[in-house]
């Protein structure tokens, strides 16, 4: 198994400059490359399908080579796996008391 750090996700209650709206997920997100420390600010809107725990707590995201193996190793699954794009899947899990986003590029 292989994991590579991607970003830290921090939920906010007010939009930051440059955030982009994800209509399907009903949330706003910043570009991680806009911040030196690879921060993804997230503002969830009413009706989002993402669980409340993600609205209130930060997460750390990793790109993984085998999503299912990392999910199996997690303490519990918060949500997912789900399609992030036509070529990627993701899931949010609890592992050792932390929220982890697992992101897998598909071939």
Secondary structure, DSSP 8 states (H G I E B T S, - for coil): --EEEEEEEEE-SS--TT-EEETTTTEEE--GGGSTT-EEEEEE-TT-SS-HHHHHS-EEEEEES-HHHHHHHSSEEEEEEEEEETTEEEEEEEETTEEEEEEEE--
